[in-house]
Amino acid sequence: MENLNKKDCIALLNNNYIGHLAYISNNKPYTIPITYFFDQKESILAYSSEGHKIEAMRKNGAVSLQVAEINNVKNWHSVLVHGQFEEIEGTDAKFLLHEFAEGVKNIINKKEKINHQFISDFTGDVYENGLTVVYRIKISEIEGKKMS
């Protein structure tokens, strides 16, 4: 097993859109899959409907995101991002949601050769004004490992 350099960590984040978000609620860790977009400004963009995850991150904003490409037990790459939850509102939320949707669509189109037109084509949450929370994970640390 080897460490990934920062350039390779960023490349892995850039080329994927599904990761596992870790957060704390009632002193217990939770990990769930999310659709994300790495925005090149050292942050992760995502959105969600109101619920357990959002409530927990509002109380304790320290979060992690793990992204992996696994071919087999001897050939994989994994990145772990540590950061801080930041809720985005108003026109900034709409702008970043558009950036998220375009970014994820482009990655899917490139990797999977599928041409999605709408955000609902590749995520379970449907954006409804006021019912959806757009958020950013402001990255404080990136580390990665690989086996090849």
C-alpha positions as CSV (number, residue, x, y, z in Angstrom):
1,M,0.0,0.0,0.0
2,E,1.3,3.5,-0.9
3,N,0.2,7.0,-0.2
4,L,-1.4,9.1,-3.0
5,N,0.1,12.5,-3.7
6,K,-2.3,15.5,-3.6
7,K,-2.4,15.7,-7.4
8,D,-3.6,12.0,-7.6
9,C,-6.1,12.6,-4.8
10,I,-7.6,15.5,-6.6
11,A,-7.8,13.5,-9.9
12,L,-9.7,10.8,-8.1
13,L,-12.1,13.4,-6.6
14,N,-12.5,15.0,-10.1
15,N,-13.3,11.8,-11.9
16,N,-16.0,10.5,-9.5
17,Y,-19.3,11.7,-8.2
18,I,-20.3,9.1,-5.5
19,G,-18.7,9.0,-2.1
20,H,-19.4,8.0,1.4
21,L,-20.1,10.9,3.8
22,A,-19.3,10.4,7.5
23,Y,-20.9,12.6,10.2
24,I,-21.6,12.4,13.9
25,S,-25.1,12.4,15.5
26,N,-25.7,11.8,19.2
27,N,-22.1,10.8,19.7
28,K,-22.4,8.0,17.1
29,P,-20.7,7.9,13.6
30,Y,-22.9,7.5,10.5
31,T,-21.7,6.9,7.0
32,I,-24.0,7.1,3.9
33,P,-23.4,7.3,0.2
34,I,-24.0,10.7,-1.5
35,T,-23.7,12.2,-4.9
36,Y,-21.1,15.0,-4.8
37,F,-19.1,17.3,-7.1
38,F,-15.6,18.5,-6.4
39,D,-15.6,22.2,-7.4
40,Q,-11.8,22.8,-7.8
41,K,-12.0,25.4,-5.0
42,E,-11.0,22.9,-2.4
43,S,-14.6,22.1,-1.6
44,I,-17.2,19.4,-2.2
45,L,-20.7,20.4,-3.3
46,A,-23.8,18.4,-2.5
47,Y,-27.4,18.7,-1.6
48,S,-30.0,16.8,0.3
49,S,-33.6,17.0,1.6
50,E,-34.1,18.0,5.2
51,G,-33.6,15.1,7.6
52,H,-31.2,13.3,10.0
53,K,-28.0,14.0,8.1
54,I,-28.6,17.7,7.7
55,E,-29.7,18.2,11.3
56,A,-26.6,16.3,12.5
57,M,-24.2,18.3,10.3
58,R,-25.8,21.6,11.5
59,K,-25.0,20.6,15.1
60,N,-21.5,19.2,14.4
61,G,-20.1,20.4,11.1
62,A,-16.9,18.2,11.2
63,V,-17.4,15.7,8.4
64,S,-15.4,13.3,6.1
65,L,-16.0,12.1,2.6
66,Q,-14.4,8.9,1.3
67,V,-14.2,8.2,-2.5
68,A,-12.7,5.0,-3.9
69,E,-12.1,3.3,-7.2
70,I,-11.8,-0.4,-6.6
71,N,-10.9,-2.9,-9.4
72,N,-10.0,-5.8,-7.1
73,V,-8.3,-6.5,-3.8
74,K,-4.9,-5.7,-5.2
75,N,-5.8,-2.7,-7.4
76,W,-7.6,0.2,-5.8
77,H,-7.3,3.9,-5.0
78,S,-9.0,5.7,-2.1
79,V,-9.2,9.3,-0.9
80,L,-10.4,10.6,2.4
81,V,-11.4,14.3,2.7
82,H,-11.8,16.0,6.1
83,G,-13.7,19.2,6.2
84,Q,-16.4,21.4,7.6
85,F,-20.1,21.4,6.6
86,E,-21.4,24.8,5.4
87,E,-25.0,25.3,4.4
88,I,-25.6,27.5,1.4
89,E,-28.8,29.6,0.9
90,G,-30.5,31.9,-1.5
91,T,-29.1,32.7,-4.9
92,D,-25.7,31.2,-4.0
93,A,-27.5,27.9,-3.4
94,K,-29.2,28.0,-6.8
95,F,-25.9,28.9,-8.5
96,L,-23.9,26.1,-6.7
97,L,-26.7,23.6,-7.3
98,H,-26.5,24.4,-11.0
99,E,-22.6,24.0,-10.9
100,F,-23.2,20.6,-9.1
101,A,-25.7,19.4,-11.7
102,E,-23.5,20.4,-14.6
103,G,-20.4,18.9,-13.1
104,V,-22.0,15.6,-12.2
105,K,-23.7,15.3,-15.7
106,N,-20.3,15.9,-17.3
107,I,-18.6,13.2,-15.3
108,I,-21.4,10.7,-16.0
109,N,-21.4,11.5,-19.7
110,K,-17.6,11.1,-19.8
111,K,-17.3,7.9,-17.7
112,E,-20.5,6.1,-18.6
113,K,-21.4,7.5,-22.0
114,I,-24.9,8.4,-20.7
115,N,-26.4,11.7,-21.6
116,H,-28.4,12.9,-18.6
117,Q,-30.5,16.1,-19.1
118,F,-31.9,16.8,-15.6
119,I,-30.6,16.6,-12.0
120,S,-33.4,14.1,-11.2
121,D,-31.8,11.7,-13.8
122,F,-28.9,10.9,-11.5
123,T,-29.9,11.6,-7.9
124,G,-32.8,10.6,-5.7
125,D,-33.5,14.0,-4.2
126,V,-35.5,16.4,-6.2
127,Y,-34.7,20.1,-5.7
128,E,-37.6,22.1,-4.4
129,N,-37.1,25.6,-3.3
130,G,-37.0,25.7,0.5
131,L,-37.2,22.0,1.0
132,T,-33.7,21.1,-0.2
133,V,-30.4,22.0,1.5
134,V,-27.4,22.8,-0.7
135,Y,-24.2,22.5,1.2
136,R,-20.5,22.6,0.8
137,I,-17.7,20.7,2.6
138,K,-14.9,23.1,3.0
139,I,-11.8,20.8,2.8
140,S,-9.2,21.1,5.5
141,E,-7.3,17.9,4.7
142,I,-7.0,15.4,1.8
143,E,-5.2,12.1,2.1
144,G,-5.2,9.0,-0.1
145,K,-3.9,5.4,-0.4
146,K,-3.5,3.0,-3.3
147,M,-2.8,-0.6,-3.9
148,S,-1.6,-1.5,-7.4
